[in-house]
């Protein structure tokens, strides 16, 4: 995983984006109005935290999260006496 930190873009990112080699995750997307002092104009930018995973890393992460969810469901079912 590569944490690119906070980045800005003039295009609103998708929460999850996949290309040939990576899975990109954009979190905490905020719309920001930026004023250009010289031209006295404003435009919209988006600031967000950007994480980049290889596809293998992302598959492993999803697998681990799925396993944790299954364990939580088992505990819930057992507590209900099902």
PDB file with one MODEL, atoms N, CA, C and O in Angstrom:
MODEL        1
ATOM      1  N   UNK A   1       0.839  -1.172   0.000  1.00  0.00           N
ATOM      2  CA  UNK A   1       0.000   0.000   0.000  1.00  0.00           C
ATOM      3  C   UNK A   1       0.885   1.235   0.000  1.00  0.00           C
ATOM      4  O   UNK A   1       1.903   1.299   0.689  1.00  0.00           O
ATOM      5  N   UNK A   2       0.466   2.215  -0.795  1.00  0.00           N
ATOM      6  CA  UNK A   2       1.135   3.508  -0.799  1.00  0.00           C
ATOM      7  C   UNK A   2       0.120   4.545  -0.349  1.00  0.00           C
ATOM      8  O   UNK A   2      -0.952   4.675  -0.940  1.00  0.00           O
ATOM      9  N   UNK A   3       0.464   5.282   0.702  1.00  0.00           N
ATOM     10  CA  UNK A   3      -0.392   6.357   1.182  1.00  0.00           C
ATOM     11  C   UNK A   3       0.091   7.651   0.541  1.00  0.00           C
ATOM     12  O   UNK A   3       1.167   8.147   0.875  1.00  0.00           O
ATOM     13  N   UNK A   4      -0.686   8.191  -0.364  1.00  0.00           N
ATOM     14  CA  UNK A   4      -0.309   9.426  -1.046  1.00  0.00           C
ATOM     15  C   UNK A   4      -0.683  10.659  -0.232  1.00  0.00           C
ATOM     16  O   UNK A   4      -0.430  11.783  -0.665  1.00  0.00           O
ATOM     17  N   UNK A   5      -1.279  10.465   0.930  1.00  0.00           N
ATOM     18  CA  UNK A   5      -1.662  11.579   1.782  1.00  0.00           C
ATOM     19  C   UNK A   5      -2.817  12.364   1.185  1.00  0.00           C
ATOM     20  O   UNK A   5      -3.598  11.838   0.392  1.00  0.00           O
ATOM     21  N   UNK A   6      -2.918  13.647   1.581  1.00  0.00           N
ATOM     22  CA  UNK A   6      -3.972  14.508   1.041  1.00  0.00           C
ATOM     23  C   UNK A   6      -3.572  15.002  -0.326  1.00  0.00           C
ATOM     24  O   UNK A   6      -2.464  15.502  -0.522  1.00  0.00           O
ATOM     25  N   UNK A   7      -4.474  14.859  -1.264  1.00  0.00           N
ATOM     26  CA  UNK A   7      -4.247  15.336  -2.625  1.00  0.00           C
ATOM     27  C   UNK A   7      -5.442  16.189  -3.043  1.00  0.00           C
ATOM     28  O   UNK A   7      -6.504  16.147  -2.422  1.00  0.00           O
ATOM     29  N   UNK A   8      -5.242  16.965  -4.112  1.00  0.00           N
ATOM     30  CA  UNK A   8      -6.320  17.792  -4.657  1.00  0.00           C
ATOM     31  C   UNK A   8      -6.499  17.493  -6.126  1.00  0.00           C
ATOM     32  O   UNK A   8      -5.560  17.115  -6.827  1.00  0.00           O
ATOM     33  N   UNK A   9      -7.727  17.672  -6.574  1.00  0.00           N
ATOM     34  CA  UNK A   9      -8.058  17.439  -7.972  1.00  0.00           C
ATOM     35  C   UNK A   9      -9.191  18.371  -8.367  1.00  0.00           C
ATOM     36  O   UNK A   9      -9.994  18.769  -7.524  1.00  0.00           O
ATOM     37  N   UNK A  10      -9.258  18.715  -9.635  1.00  0.00           N
ATOM     38  CA  UNK A  10     -10.398  19.492 -10.128  1.00  0.00           C
ATOM     39  C   UNK A  10     -11.548  18.582 -10.533  1.00  0.00           C
ATOM     40  O   UNK A  10     -12.641  19.059 -10.841  1.00  0.00           O
ATOM     41  N   UNK A  11     -11.308  17.272 -10.535  1.00  0.00           N
ATOM     42  CA  UNK A  11     -12.328  16.280 -10.871  1.00  0.00           C
ATOM     43  C   UNK A  11     -12.669  15.486  -9.613  1.00  0.00           C
ATOM     44  O   UNK A  11     -11.775  15.001  -8.919  1.00  0.00           O
ATOM     45  N   UNK A  12     -13.958  15.356  -9.322  1.00  0.00           N
ATOM     46  CA  UNK A  12     -14.367  14.599  -8.139  1.00  0.00           C
ATOM     47  C   UNK A  12     -14.005  13.135  -8.330  1.00  0.00           C
ATOM     48  O   UNK A  12     -14.408  12.523  -9.319  1.00  0.00           O
ATOM     49  N   UNK A  13     -13.244  12.559  -7.385  1.00  0.00           N
ATOM     50  CA  UNK A  13     -12.833  11.166  -7.544  1.00  0.00           C
ATOM     51  C   UNK A  13     -13.940  10.194  -7.155  1.00  0.00           C
ATOM     52  O   UNK A  13     -14.840  10.525  -6.383  1.00  0.00           O
ATOM     53  N   UNK A  14     -13.851   9.001  -7.703  1.00  0.00           N
ATOM     54  CA  UNK A  14     -14.713   7.916  -7.245  1.00  0.00           C
ATOM     55  C   UNK A  14     -14.119   7.393  -5.943  1.00  0.00           C
ATOM     56  O   UNK A  14     -12.917   7.525  -5.716  1.00  0.00           O
ATOM     57  N   UNK A  15     -14.943   6.805  -5.091  1.00  0.00           N
ATOM     58  CA  UNK A  15     -14.428   6.252  -3.831  1.00  0.00           C
ATOM     59  C   UNK A  15     -13.425   5.134  -4.085  1.00  0.00           C
ATOM     60  O   UNK A  15     -12.408   5.033  -3.398  1.00  0.00           O
ATOM     61  N   UNK A  16     -13.715   4.298  -5.074  1.00  0.00           N
ATOM     62  CA  UNK A  16     -12.827   3.203  -5.446  1.00  0.00           C
ATOM     63  C   UNK A  16     -12.645   3.227  -6.955  1.00  0.00           C
ATOM     64  O   UNK A  16     -13.613   3.301  -7.711  1.00  0.00           O
ATOM     65  N   UNK A  17     -11.401   3.163  -7.375  1.00  0.00           N
ATOM     66  CA  UNK A  17     -11.091   3.177  -8.796  1.00  0.00           C
ATOM     67  C   UNK A  17     -10.059   2.084  -9.067  1.00  0.00           C
ATOM     68  O   UNK A  17      -9.127   1.895  -8.285  1.00  0.00           O
ATOM     69  N   UNK A  18     -10.228   1.367 -10.174  1.00  0.00           N
ATOM     70  CA  UNK A  18      -9.338   0.253 -10.493  1.00  0.00           C
ATOM     71  C   UNK A  18      -8.734   0.476 -11.871  1.00  0.00           C
ATOM     72  O   UNK A  18      -9.445   0.748 -12.839  1.00  0.00           O
ATOM     73  N   UNK A  19      -7.409   0.356 -11.946  1.00  0.00           N
ATOM     74  CA  UNK A  19      -6.758   0.400 -13.252  1.00  0.00           C
ATOM     75  C   UNK A  19      -6.068  -0.943 -13.494  1.00  0.00           C
ATOM     76  O   UNK A  19      -6.340  -1.913 -12.786  1.00  0.00           O
ATOM     77  N   UNK A  20      -5.203  -1.006 -14.460  1.00  0.00           N
ATOM     78  CA  UNK A  20      -4.584  -2.273 -14.836  1.00  0.00           C
ATOM     79  C   UNK A  20      -3.772  -2.907 -13.708  1.00  0.00           C
ATOM     80  O   UNK A  20      -3.707  -4.132 -13.603  1.00  0.00           O
ATOM     81  N   UNK A  21      -3.154  -2.079 -12.867  1.00  0.00           N
ATOM     82  CA  UNK A  21      -2.235  -2.598 -11.845  1.00  0.00           C
ATOM     83  C   UNK A  21      -2.649  -2.312 -10.410  1.00  0.00           C
ATOM     84  O   UNK A  21      -2.199  -3.000  -9.494  1.00  0.00           O
ATOM     85  N   UNK A  22      -3.495  -1.314 -10.195  1.00  0.00           N
ATOM     86  CA  UNK A  22      -3.747  -0.826  -8.841  1.00  0.00           C
ATOM     87  C   UNK A  22      -5.224  -0.646  -8.550  1.00  0.00           C
ATOM     88  O   UNK A  22      -6.060  -0.570  -9.450  1.00  0.00           O
ATOM     89  N   UNK A  23      -5.515  -0.581  -7.246  1.00  0.00           N
ATOM     90  CA  UNK A  23      -6.823  -0.179  -6.749  1.00  0.00           C
ATOM     91  C   UNK A  23      -6.589   1.101  -5.955  1.00  0.00           C
ATOM     92  O   UNK A  23      -5.767   1.133  -5.038  1.00  0.00           O
ATOM     93  N   UNK A  24      -7.315   2.152  -6.314  1.00  0.00           N
ATOM     94  CA  UNK A  24      -7.163   3.463  -5.690  1.00  0.00           C
ATOM     95  C   UNK A  24      -8.381   3.725  -4.809  1.00  0.00           C
ATOM     96  O   UNK A  24      -9.521   3.571  -5.246  1.00  0.00           O
ATOM     97  N   UNK A  25      -8.123   4.128  -3.548  1.00  0.00           N
ATOM     98  CA  UNK A  25      -9.190   4.407  -2.604  1.00  0.00           C
ATOM     99  C   UNK A  25      -9.103   5.875  -2.187  1.00  0.00           C
ATOM    100  O   UNK A  25      -8.079   6.324  -1.672  1.00  0.00           O
ATOM    101  N   UNK A  26     -10.184   6.610  -2.413  1.00  0.00           N
ATOM    102  CA  UNK A  26     -10.257   8.017  -2.011  1.00  0.00           C
ATOM    103  C   UNK A  26     -11.190   8.125  -0.805  1.00  0.00           C
ATOM    104  O   UNK A  26     -12.354   7.729  -0.875  1.00  0.00           O
ATOM    105  N   UNK A  27     -10.672   8.664   0.299  1.00  0.00           N
ATOM    106  CA  UNK A  27     -11.436   8.810   1.534  1.00  0.00           C
ATOM    107  C   UNK A  27     -11.565  10.285   1.900  1.00  0.00           C
ATOM    108  O   UNK A  27     -10.753  11.112   1.488  1.00  0.00           O
ATOM    109  N   UNK A  28     -12.594  10.599   2.676  1.00  0.00           N
ATOM    110  CA  UNK A  28     -12.791  11.957   3.207  1.00  0.00           C
ATOM    111  C   UNK A  28     -12.756  13.009   2.103  1.00  0.00           C
ATOM    112  O   UNK A  28     -12.007  13.982   2.191  1.00  0.00           O
ATOM    113  N   UNK A  29     -13.557  12.815   1.079  1.00  0.00           N
ATOM    114  CA  UNK A  29     -13.592  13.733  -0.061  1.00  0.00           C
ATOM    115  C   UNK A  29     -14.313  15.018   0.363  1.00  0.00           C
ATOM    116  O   UNK A  29     -15.457  14.983   0.814  1.00  0.00           O
ATOM    117  N   UNK A  30     -13.622  16.146   0.209  1.00  0.00           N
ATOM    118  CA  UNK A  30     -14.183  17.450   0.555  1.00  0.00           C
ATOM    119  C   UNK A  30     -14.149  18.361  -0.660  1.00  0.00           C
ATOM    120  O   UNK A  30     -13.156  18.410  -1.385  1.00  0.00           O
ATOM    121  N   UNK A  31     -15.245  19.082  -0.876  1.00  0.00           N
ATOM    122  CA  UNK A  31     -15.299  20.065  -1.958  1.00  0.00           C
ATOM    123  C   UNK A  31     -14.778  21.395  -1.420  1.00  0.00           C
ATOM    124  O   UNK A  31     -15.215  21.863  -0.369  1.00  0.00           O
ATOM    125  N   UNK A  32     -13.848  21.995  -2.146  1.00  0.00           N
ATOM    126  CA  UNK A  32     -13.222  23.235  -1.708  1.00  0.00           C
ATOM    127  C   UNK A  32     -13.370  24.283  -2.810  1.00  0.00           C
ATOM    128  O   UNK A  32     -13.119  23.996  -3.980  1.00  0.00           O
ATOM    129  N   UNK A  33     -13.771  25.476  -2.441  1.00  0.00           N
ATOM    130  CA  UNK A  33     -13.830  26.585  -3.384  1.00  0.00           C
ATOM    131  C   UNK A  33     -12.507  27.336  -3.319  1.00  0.00           C
ATOM    132  O   UNK A  33     -12.104  27.806  -2.255  1.00  0.00           O
ATOM    133  N   UNK A  34     -11.837  27.446  -4.454  1.00  0.00           N
ATOM    134  CA  UNK A  34     -10.524  28.088  -4.521  1.00  0.00           C
ATOM    135  C   UNK A  34     -10.663  29.396  -5.291  1.00  0.00           C
ATOM    136  O   UNK A  34     -11.237  29.432  -6.380  1.00  0.00           O
ATOM    137  N   UNK A  35     -10.128  30.473  -4.708  1.00  0.00           N
ATOM    138  CA  UNK A  35     -10.191  31.784  -5.357  1.00  0.00           C
ATOM    139  C   UNK A  35      -8.822  32.119  -5.930  1.00  0.00           C
ATOM    140  O   UNK A  35      -7.811  32.075  -5.229  1.00  0.00           O
ATOM    141  N   UNK A  36      -8.806  32.457  -7.218  1.00  0.00           N
ATOM    142  CA  UNK A  36      -7.586  32.895  -7.883  1.00  0.00           C
ATOM    143  C   UNK A  36      -7.501  34.409  -7.725  1.00  0.00           C
ATOM    144  O   UNK A  36      -8.321  35.141  -8.280  1.00  0.00           O
ATOM    145  N   UNK A  37      -6.517  34.877  -6.974  1.00  0.00           N
ATOM    146  CA  UNK A  37      -6.391  36.301  -6.667  1.00  0.00           C
ATOM    147  C   UNK A  37      -6.105  37.120  -7.917  1.00  0.00           C
ATOM    148  O   UNK A  37      -6.653  38.209  -8.085  1.00  0.00           O
ATOM    149  N   UNK A  38      -5.256  36.607  -8.787  1.00  0.00           N
ATOM    150  CA  UNK A  38      -4.875  37.366  -9.980  1.00  0.00           C
ATOM    151  C   UNK A  38      -6.042  37.601 -10.931  1.00  0.00           C
ATOM    152  O   UNK A  38      -6.242  38.721 -11.402  1.00  0.00           O
ATOM    153  N   UNK A  39      -6.811  36.559 -11.214  1.00  0.00           N
ATOM    154  CA  UNK A  39      -7.921  36.702 -12.160  1.00  0.00           C
ATOM    155  C   UNK A  39      -9.254  36.981 -11.470  1.00  0.00           C
ATOM    156  O   UNK A  39     -10.268  37.194 -12.135  1.00  0.00           O
ATOM    157  N   UNK A  40      -9.251  36.981 -10.149  1.00  0.00           N
ATOM    158  CA  UNK A  40     -10.445  37.241  -9.343  1.00  0.00           C
ATOM    159  C   UNK A  40     -11.585  36.297  -9.711  1.00  0.00           C
ATOM    160  O   UNK A  40     -12.739  36.713  -9.805  1.00  0.00           O
ATOM    161  N   UNK A  41     -11.253  35.015  -9.921  1.00  0.00           N
ATOM    162  CA  UNK A  41     -12.258  34.003 -10.219  1.00  0.00           C
ATOM    163  C   UNK A  41     -12.178  32.896  -9.168  1.00  0.00           C
ATOM    164  O   UNK A  41     -11.203  32.792  -8.425  1.00  0.00           O
ATOM    165  N   UNK A  42     -13.212  32.083  -9.125  1.00  0.00           N
ATOM    166  CA  UNK A  42     -13.214  30.938  -8.220  1.00  0.00           C
ATOM    167  C   UNK A  42     -13.484  29.670  -9.017  1.00  0.00           C
ATOM    168  O   UNK A  42     -14.090  29.708 -10.088  1.00  0.00           O
ATOM    169  N   UNK A  43     -13.023  28.543  -8.475  1.00  0.00           N
ATOM    170  CA  UNK A  43     -13.335  27.246  -9.066  1.00  0.00           C
ATOM    171  C   UNK A  43     -13.374  26.210  -7.953  1.00  0.00           C
ATOM    172  O   UNK A  43     -12.894  26.446  -6.844  1.00  0.00           O
ATOM    173  N   UNK A  44     -13.940  25.084  -8.262  1.00  0.00           N
ATOM    174  CA  UNK A  44     -14.102  24.003  -7.280  1.00  0.00           C
ATOM    175  C   UNK A  44     -12.966  23.002  -7.435  1.00  0.00           C
ATOM    176  O   UNK A  44     -12.610  22.608  -8.545  1.00  0.00           O
ATOM    177  N   UNK A  45     -12.407  22.600  -6.302  1.00  0.00           N
ATOM    178  CA  UNK A  45     -11.437  21.507  -6.252  1.00  0.00           C
ATOM    179  C   UNK A  45     -11.911  20.511  -5.204  1.00  0.00           C
ATOM    180  O   UNK A  45     -12.763  20.818  -4.370  1.00  0.00           O
ATOM    181  N   UNK A  46     -11.345  19.322  -5.265  1.00  0.00           N
ATOM    182  CA  UNK A  46     -11.675  18.274  -4.300  1.00  0.00           C
ATOM    183  C   UNK A  46     -10.398  17.862  -3.587  1.00  0.00           C
ATOM    184  O   UNK A  46      -9.378  17.588  -4.219  1.00  0.00           O
ATOM    185  N   UNK A  47     -10.469  17.823  -2.263  1.00  0.00           N
ATOM    186  CA  UNK A  47      -9.319  17.399  -1.463  1.00  0.00           C
ATOM    187  C   UNK A  47      -9.701  16.089  -0.782  1.00  0.00           C
ATOM    188  O   UNK A  47     -10.799  15.955  -0.242  1.00  0.00           O
ATOM    189  N   UNK A  48      -8.787  15.132  -0.815  1.00  0.00           N
ATOM    190  CA  UNK A  48      -9.100  13.820  -0.257  1.00  0.00           C
ATOM    191  C   UNK A  48      -7.804  13.067   0.068  1.00  0.00           C
ATOM    192  O   UNK A  48      -6.723  13.416  -0.405  1.00  0.00           O
ATOM    193  N   UNK A  49      -7.950  12.032   0.884  1.00  0.00           N
ATOM    194  CA  UNK A  49      -6.837  11.140   1.214  1.00  0.00           C
ATOM    195  C   UNK A  49      -6.835  10.017   0.176  1.00  0.00           C
ATOM    196  O   UNK A  49      -7.875   9.424  -0.111  1.00  0.00           O
ATOM    197  N   UNK A  50      -5.657   9.733  -0.384  1.00  0.00           N
ATOM    198  CA  UNK A  50      -5.573   8.756  -1.470  1.00  0.00           C
ATOM    199  C   UNK A  50      -4.661   7.595  -1.088  1.00  0.00           C
ATOM    200  O   UNK A  50      -3.497   7.786  -0.737  1.00  0.00           O
ATOM    201  N   UNK A  51      -5.217   6.385  -1.164  1.00  0.00           N
ATOM    202  CA  UNK A  51      -4.454   5.165  -0.914  1.00  0.00           C
ATOM    203  C   UNK A  51      -4.376   4.367  -2.211  1.00  0.00           C
ATOM    204  O   UNK A  51      -5.336   4.311  -2.979  1.00  0.00           O
ATOM    205  N   UNK A  52      -3.228   3.757  -2.442  1.00  0.00           N
ATOM    206  CA  UNK A  52      -3.027   2.932  -3.632  1.00  0.00           C
ATOM    207  C   UNK A  52      -2.607   1.536  -3.194  1.00  0.00           C
ATOM    208  O   UNK A  52      -1.626   1.373  -2.469  1.00  0.00           O
ATOM    209  N   UNK A  53      -3.357   0.528  -3.638  1.00  0.00           N
ATOM    210  CA  UNK A  53      -3.041  -0.868  -3.350  1.00  0.00           C
ATOM    211  C   UNK A  53      -2.730  -1.574  -4.662  1.00  0.00           C
ATOM    212  O   UNK A  53      -3.287  -1.236  -5.706  1.00  0.00           O
ATOM    213  N   UNK A  54      -1.832  -2.562  -4.602  1.00  0.00           N
ATOM    214  CA  UNK A  54      -1.731  -3.463  -5.737  1.00  0.00           C
ATOM    215  C   UNK A  54      -3.004  -4.307  -5.711  1.00  0.00           C
ATOM    216  O   UNK A  54      -3.676  -4.389  -4.683  1.00  0.00           O
ATOM    217  N   UNK A  55      -3.328  -4.919  -6.812  1.00  0.00           N
ATOM    218  CA  UNK A  55      -4.548  -5.735  -6.835  1.00  0.00           C
ATOM    219  C   UNK A  55      -4.457  -6.886  -5.839  1.00  0.00           C
ATOM    220  O   UNK A  55      -5.449  -7.231  -5.197  1.00  0.00           O
ATOM    221  N   UNK A  56      -3.274  -7.483  -5.707  1.00  0.00           N
ATOM    222  CA  UNK A  56      -3.096  -8.587  -4.751  1.00  0.00           C
ATOM    223  C   UNK A  56      -3.289  -8.111  -3.315  1.00  0.00           C
ATOM    224  O   UNK A  56      -3.923  -8.800  -2.516  1.00  0.00           O
ATOM    225  N   UNK A  57      -2.748  -6.936  -2.976  1.00  0.00           N
ATOM    226  CA  UNK A  57      -2.923  -6.385  -1.631  1.00  0.00           C
ATOM    227  C   UNK A  57      -4.400  -6.142  -1.345  1.00  0.00           C
ATOM    228  O   UNK A  57      -4.890  -6.439  -0.256  1.00  0.00           O
ATOM    229  N   UNK A  58      -5.096  -5.602  -2.331  1.00  0.00           N
ATOM    230  CA  UNK A  58      -6.502  -5.280  -2.140  1.00  0.00           C
ATOM    231  C   UNK A  58      -7.351  -6.540  -1.977  1.00  0.00           C
ATOM    232  O   UNK A  58      -8.260  -6.570  -1.147  1.00  0.00           O
ATOM    233  N   UNK A  59      -7.063  -7.573  -2.757  1.00  0.00           N
ATOM    234  CA  UNK A  59      -7.782  -8.846  -2.621  1.00  0.00           C
ATOM    235  C   UNK A  59      -7.565  -9.426  -1.224  1.00  0.00           C
ATOM    236  O   UNK A  59      -8.504  -9.916  -0.597  1.00  0.00           O
ATOM    237  N   UNK A  60      -6.332  -9.370  -0.745  1.00  0.00           N
ATOM    238  CA  UNK A  60      -6.024  -9.867   0.602  1.00  0.00           C
ATOM    239  C   UNK A  60      -6.771  -9.063   1.657  1.00  0.00           C
ATOM    240  O   UNK A  60      -7.331  -9.639   2.590  1.00  0.00           O
ATOM    241  N   UNK A  61      -6.787  -7.736   1.522  1.00  0.00           N
ATOM    242  CA  UNK A  61      -7.488  -6.873   2.463  1.00  0.00           C
ATOM    243  C   UNK A  61      -8.979  -7.194   2.498  1.00  0.00           C
ATOM    244  O   UNK A  61      -9.567  -7.295   3.575  1.00  0.00           O
ATOM    245  N   UNK A  62      -9.594  -7.355   1.325  1.00  0.00           N
ATOM    246  CA  UNK A  62     -11.019  -7.677   1.258  1.00  0.00           C
ATOM    247  C   UNK A  62     -11.297  -9.054   1.857  1.00  0.00           C
ATOM    248  O   UNK A  62     -12.314  -9.255   2.521  1.00  0.00           O
ATOM    249  N   UNK A  63     -10.395  -9.995   1.622  1.00  0.00           N
ATOM    250  CA  UNK A  63     -10.544 -11.333   2.180  1.00  0.00           C
ATOM    251  C   UNK A  63     -10.498 -11.293   3.705  1.00  0.00           C
ATOM    252  O   UNK A  63     -11.300 -11.948   4.371  1.00  0.00           O
ATOM    253  N   UNK A  64      -9.565 -10.526   4.255  1.00  0.00           N
ATOM    254  CA  UNK A  64      -9.445 -10.410   5.713  1.00  0.00           C
ATOM    255  C   UNK A  64     -10.681  -9.741   6.304  1.00  0.00           C
ATOM    256  O   UNK A  64     -11.170 -10.157   7.355  1.00  0.00           O
ATOM    257  N   UNK A  65     -11.191  -8.701   5.632  1.00  0.00           N
ATOM    258  CA  UNK A  65     -12.388  -8.027   6.130  1.00  0.00           C
ATOM    259  C   UNK A  65     -13.592  -8.954   6.063  1.00  0.00           C
ATOM    260  O   UNK A  65     -14.434  -8.937   6.961  1.00  0.00           O
ATOM    261  N   UNK A  66     -13.688  -9.765   5.011  1.00  0.00           N
ATOM    262  CA  UNK A  66     -14.777 -10.722   4.878  1.00  0.00           C
ATOM    263  C   UNK A  66     -14.709 -11.763   6.000  1.00  0.00           C
ATOM    264  O   UNK A  66     -15.731 -12.135   6.575  1.00  0.00           O
ATOM    265  N   UNK A  67     -13.502 -12.224   6.299  1.00  0.00           N
ATOM    266  CA  UNK A  67     -13.318 -13.211   7.369  1.00  0.00           C
ATOM    267  C   UNK A  67     -13.745 -12.620   8.714  1.00  0.00           C
ATOM    268  O   UNK A  67     -14.424 -13.286   9.497  1.00  0.00           O
ATOM    269  N   UNK A  68     -13.352 -11.379   8.983  1.00  0.00           N
ATOM    270  CA  UNK A  68     -13.731 -10.728  10.243  1.00  0.00           C
ATOM    271  C   UNK A  68     -15.246 -10.559  10.340  1.00  0.00           C
ATOM    272  O   UNK A  68     -15.822 -10.713  11.417  1.00  0.00           O
ATOM    273  N   UNK A  69     -15.885 -10.248   9.229  1.00  0.00           N
ATOM    274  CA  UNK A  69     -17.342 -10.112   9.204  1.00  0.00           C
ATOM    275  C   UNK A  69     -18.004 -11.449   9.491  1.00  0.00           C
ATOM    276  O   UNK A  69     -18.980 -11.515  10.239  1.00  0.00           O
ATOM    277  N   UNK A  70     -17.480 -12.512   8.900  1.00  0.00           N
ATOM    278  CA  UNK A  70     -18.037 -13.842   9.142  1.00  0.00           C
ATOM    279  C   UNK A  70     -17.899 -14.234  10.614  1.00  0.00           C
ATOM    280  O   UNK A  70     -18.828 -14.799  11.191  1.00  0.00           O
ATOM    281  N   UNK A  71     -16.753 -13.939  11.223  1.00  0.00           N
ATOM    282  CA  UNK A  71     -16.570 -14.241  12.649  1.00  0.00           C
ATOM    283  C   UNK A  71     -17.566 -13.464  13.503  1.00  0.00           C
ATOM    284  O   UNK A  71     -18.138 -14.011  14.446  1.00  0.00           O
ATOM    285  N   UNK A  72     -17.773 -12.197  13.176  1.00  0.00           N
ATOM    286  CA  UNK A  72     -18.721 -11.385  13.932  1.00  0.00           C
ATOM    287  C   UNK A  72     -20.138 -11.936  13.795  1.00  0.00           C
ATOM    288  O   UNK A  72     -20.900 -11.929  14.761  1.00  0.00           O
ATOM    289  N   UNK A  73     -20.494 -12.411  12.611  1.00  0.00           N
ATOM    290  CA  UNK A  73     -21.826 -12.998  12.408  1.00  0.00           C
ATOM    291  C   UNK A  73     -21.986 -14.290  13.198  1.00  0.00           C
ATOM    292  O   UNK A  73     -23.046 -14.545  13.768  1.00  0.00           O
ATOM    293  N   UNK A  74     -20.944 -15.097  13.231  1.00  0.00           N
ATOM    294  CA  UNK A  74     -21.003 -16.339  14.016  1.00  0.00           C
ATOM    295  C   UNK A  74     -21.226 -16.021  15.490  1.00  0.00           C
ATOM    296  O   UNK A  74     -22.041 -16.664  16.152  1.00  0.00           O
ATOM    297  N   UNK A  75     -20.500 -15.027  16.003  1.00  0.00           N
ATOM    298  CA  UNK A  75     -20.666 -14.644  17.408  1.00  0.00           C
ATOM    299  C   UNK A  75     -22.080 -14.139  17.662  1.00  0.00           C
ATOM    300  O   UNK A  75     -22.672 -14.431  18.701  1.00  0.00           O
ATOM    301  N   UNK A  76     -22.618 -13.383  16.717  1.00  0.00           N
ATOM    302  CA  UNK A  76     -23.975 -12.866  16.856  1.00  0.00           C
ATOM    303  C   UNK A  76     -24.979 -14.011  16.859  1.00  0.00           C
ATOM    304  O   UNK A  76     -25.862 -14.047  17.716  1.00  0.00           O
ATOM    305  N   UNK A  77     -24.867 -14.935  15.932  1.00  0.00           N
ATOM    306  CA  UNK A  77     -25.774 -16.083  15.885  1.00  0.00           C
ATOM    307  C   UNK A  77     -25.688 -16.915  17.154  1.00  0.00           C
ATOM    308  O   UNK A  77     -26.709 -17.369  17.671  1.00  0.00           O
ATOM    309  N   UNK A  78     -24.472 -17.119  17.660  1.00  0.00           N
ATOM    310  CA  UNK A  78     -24.307 -17.904  18.881  1.00  0.00           C
ATOM    311  C   UNK A  78     -24.947 -17.203  20.071  1.00  0.00           C
ATOM    312  O   UNK A  78     -25.528 -17.854  20.940  1.00  0.00           O
ATOM    313  N   UNK A  79     -24.842 -15.878  20.111  1.00  0.00           N
ATOM    314  CA  UNK A  79     -25.439 -15.139  21.239  1.00  0.00           C
ATOM    315  C   UNK A  79     -26.981 -15.156  21.169  1.00  0.00           C
ATOM    316  O   UNK A  79     -27.658 -15.018  22.188  1.00  0.00           O
ATOM    317  N   UNK A  80     -27.517 -15.328  19.958  1.00  0.00           N
ATOM    318  CA  UNK A  80     -28.963 -15.413  19.794  1.00  0.00           C
ATOM    319  C   UNK A  80     -29.478 -16.830  20.005  1.00  0.00           C
ATOM    320  O   UNK A  80     -30.686 -17.048  20.096  1.00  0.00           O
ATOM    321  N   UNK A  81     -28.563 -17.792  20.083  1.00  0.00           N
ATOM    322  CA  UNK A  81     -28.959 -19.175  20.266  1.00  0.00           C
ATOM    323  C   UNK A  81     -29.484 -19.821  18.994  1.00  0.00           C
ATOM    324  O   UNK A  81     -30.296 -20.745  19.041  1.00  0.00           O
ATOM    325  N   UNK A  82     -29.013 -19.328  17.864  1.00  0.00           N
ATOM    326  CA  UNK A  82     -29.483 -19.866  16.582  1.00  0.00           C
ATOM    327  C   UNK A  82     -28.686 -21.075  16.189  1.00  0.00           C
ATOM    328  O   UNK A  82     -28.936 -21.666  15.139  1.00  0.00           O
TER     329      UNK A  82
ENDMDL
END
